[in-house]
Amino acid sequence: GYLSDGNPPLANAQLAANCPMLVLFTLALQGYLFQPGYLSDGNDLGELFFDVSDAKKYCDAEKTCQGFTFKETEEPTQKLSVRFKSNSAVTYDPSWLSYTKSGPAPYFYSTGFLGDGKELHAASMTLADAQTWCDKNVKCKGFSADKPRISSDTVYCRFSDMAKVTYEGNFMTYTKVPKTLGTQPYTFHPGYLGDGKSVHEAFMTLDNAKMYCDANSKCAGFTVDKQPAEPTMELYVRFKSAPTVAYDQNFASYVKDNVKFEL
């Protein structure tokens, strides 16, 4: 399928299940929290082949859907076998990936850790609880956690009053999206933007990449290497005009939430 603009909204999730190739998705307001792990057994709402963007729109249309999960694969692919769930409890596992509906404050996902600033708090908890803690603390700019190596119900999180990320493959970081004019929320996708025209390519930080994409109406999102060879503040960023993501564990992409989608 292809993603495009100017389409009518999805009526409901049942329509998507009955006619998956005819359903059109539009922008949803619901935010999602990316988490490396799986949603526990039970509370199943179905399993369909979607890319991450379309899975998010499908879950938005189903009120009982609290998130979705899929097995990490070694082969690049655009669509995945996605399981939709009515619960949001994640068991952290490096071989699974999940998205759960989050609170109203959007967070930006990065590979790396918050090394500067003052540590406000540190504890083992779920990422959802970490987001809640950070939301309630005005000094909190974000939090870092160790990437899970074995199955676990919690991860060790560290909260900081600065949002400067040092990129390192063994950590994951969530930083608050600043409430400033022109700043848009983005959805993280494990893969690369393969379609559309190349808008720009350059070495820069993820924060600068967001600002560049925000300021360019032709930019639908951008792709970076998922794990740099060495920790660095700058990554090679590729900006694209189309938001179609092909899953690939070697890349990470960020797509504007205000881009509309068609399946």
Residue pairs with C-beta under 8 A, 6 or more apart in sequence:
1 21
1 54
1 262
1 263
2 195
2 244
2 262
3 53
3 242
3 243
3 244
3 259
3 260
3 261
3 262
3 263
4 260
4 261
4 262
5 259
5 260
6 260
7 24
7 25
7 26
7 260
7 261
7 262
8 24
8 26
9 24
9 26
10 16
10 23
10 24
10 25
10 26
10 57
10 58
10 60
10 61
11 61
12 61
12 62
13 45
13 58
13 59
13 61
13 62
13 65
15 23
16 23
16 48
16 58
16 61
17 46
17 48
20 48
20 49
20 263
21 263
23 263
24 262
24 263
25 53
25 54
25 57
25 58
25 260
25 261
25 262
25 263
26 57
26 260
26 261
27 257
27 258
27 259
27 260
28 56
28 57
28 60
30 56
30 59
30 60
30 101
31 101
31 102
31 103
31 104
31 105
31 106
31 107
31 185
32 56
32 67
32 99
32 100
32 101
32 102
32 187
33 99
33 100
33 101
33 102
33 107
33 127
33 128
33 131
33 174
34 97
34 98
34 99
34 109
34 188
35 90
35 92
35 97
35 98
35 99
35 100
35 127
36 92
36 93
36 94
36 96
36 97
36 98
36 147
36 148
36 172
37 69
37 90
37 91
37 92
37 93
37 96
37 97
37 98
37 148
37 151
38 69
38 90
38 91
38 93
38 96
38 98
39 66
39 67
39 68
39 69
39 83
39 85
39 87
39 88
39 89
39 90
39 91
39 98
39 100
40 85
40 87
40 89
40 90
40 91
42 87
43 66
43 85
43 86
43 87
44 83
44 84
44 85
44 86
45 62
45 64
45 65
45 84
45 85
45 86
46 83
46 84
47 81
47 82
47 83
47 84
48 55
48 58
48 81
48 82
48 84
49 79
49 80
49 81
49 82
50 58
50 79
50 80
50 82
50 263
51 78
51 79
51 80
51 189
51 244
51 245
51 247
52 80
52 99
52 187
52 189
52 190
52 191
52 245
52 247
53 187
53 189
53 243
53 245
53 255
53 261
54 261
54 263
55 68
55 70
55 80
55 82
55 84
55 99
56 68
56 99
56 187
57 261
58 65
58 68
58 84
59 65
59 67
59 68
59 84
59 99
59 101
62 84
64 86
65 84
65 85
65 86
65 101
66 85
66 86
66 87
66 88
66 100
66 101
67 84
67 85
67 87
67 88
67 98
67 99
67 100
67 101
68 82
68 83
68 84
68 85
68 98
68 99
69 82
69 83
69 85
69 96
69 97
69 98
69 99
70 80
70 81
70 82
70 83
70 96
70 97
70 98
71 80
71 81
71 95
71 96
72 94
72 95
72 96
72 97
72 190
72 249
73 80
73 247
73 249
74 249
76 191
76 246
76 247
76 248
77 246
77 247
77 248
78 191
78 244
78 245
78 246
78 247
79 247
80 247
88 100
88 101
88 128
89 126
90 98
90 100
90 126
90 127
90 128
91 151
91 152
91 153
92 148
92 151
92 152
92 153
92 154
92 155
93 148
93 150
93 151
93 152
94 147
94 148
94 149
94 150
97 190
100 128
102 128
102 131
103 131
103 132
103 135
105 131
105 135
105 176
105 177
106 176
106 177
106 185
106 257
107 131
107 142
107 174
107 175
107 176
107 177
108 174
108 175
108 176
108 177
108 186
108 188
108 206
108 210
108 254
109 172
109 173
109 174
109 188
110 165
110 167
110 172
110 173
110 174
110 175
110 206
111 167
111 168
111 169
111 171
111 172
111 173
111 226
111 227
111 252
112 144
112 165
112 166
112 167
112 168
112 171
112 172
112 173
112 231
113 144
113 158
113 165
113 166
113 168
113 171
113 173
114 141
114 142
114 143
114 144
114 158
114 160
114 162
114 163
114 164
114 165
114 166
114 173
114 175
115 164
115 166
116 160
116 162
116 164
117 141
117 160
117 161
117 162
117 164
118 160
118 161
118 162
119 158
119 159
119 160
120 137
120 139
120 140
120 159
120 160
120 161
121 133
121 137
121 158
121 159
122 156
122 157
122 158
122 159
123 156
123 157
124 154
124 155
124 156
124 157
125 133
125 154
125 155
125 157
126 153
126 154
126 155
127 145
127 155
127 157
127 174
130 143
130 145
130 157
130 159
130 174
131 143
131 174
133 140
133 143
133 159
134 140
134 142
134 143
134 159
134 174
134 176
137 159
139 161
140 159
140 160
140 161
140 176
141 160
141 161
141 162
141 163
141 175
141 176
142 159
142 160
142 163
142 173
142 174
142 175
142 176
143 157
143 158
143 159
143 160
143 173
143 174
144 157
144 158
144 160
144 171
144 172
144 173
144 174
145 155
145 156
145 157
145 158
145 171
145 172
145 173
146 155
146 156
146 170
146 171
147 169
147 170
147 171
147 172
148 155
163 175
163 176
163 207
165 173
165 175
165 205
165 206
165 233
166 231
166 233
167 228
167 231
167 232
167 233
167 235
168 231
169 226
169 227
169 228
177 183
177 185
182 214
182 215
183 210
183 214
184 210
184 214
184 256
184 257
184 258
185 256
185 257
186 210
186 221
186 254
186 255
186 256
186 257
187 254
187 255
187 257
188 252
188 253
188 254
189 245
189 247
189 252
189 253
189 254
189 255
190 226
190 247
190 248
190 249
190 251
190 252
190 253
191 245
191 246
191 247
191 248
191 251
191 252
191 253
192 223
192 238
192 245
192 246
192 248
192 251
192 253
193 220
193 221
193 222
193 223
193 238
193 240
193 242
193 243
193 244
193 245
193 246
193 253
193 255
194 244
194 245
194 246
195 240
195 242
195 244
196 220
196 240
196 241
196 242
196 243
196 244
197 218
197 240
197 241
197 242
198 238
198 239
198 240
198 241
199 216
199 218
199 219
199 239
199 240
199 241
200 212
200 216
200 219
200 239
201 236
201 237
201 238
201 239
202 236
202 237
203 234
203 235
203 236
203 237
204 212
204 234
204 235
204 237
205 233
205 234
205 235
206 224
206 235
206 237
206 254
209 222
209 224
209 235
209 237
209 239
209 254
210 254
212 219
212 239
213 219
213 221
213 222
213 239
213 254
213 256
216 239
218 241
219 239
219 240
219 241
219 256
220 240
220 241
220 242
220 243
220 255
220 256
220 259
221 239
221 240
221 243
221 253
221 254
221 255
221 256
221 259
222 237
222 238
222 239
222 240
222 253
222 254
223 237
223 238
223 240
223 251
223 252
223 253
224 235
224 236
224 237
224 238
224 251
224 252
224 253
225 235
225 236
225 250
225 251
225 252
226 249
226 250
226 251
226 252
227 250
228 235
243 255
243 256
243 259
243 261
245 253
245 255
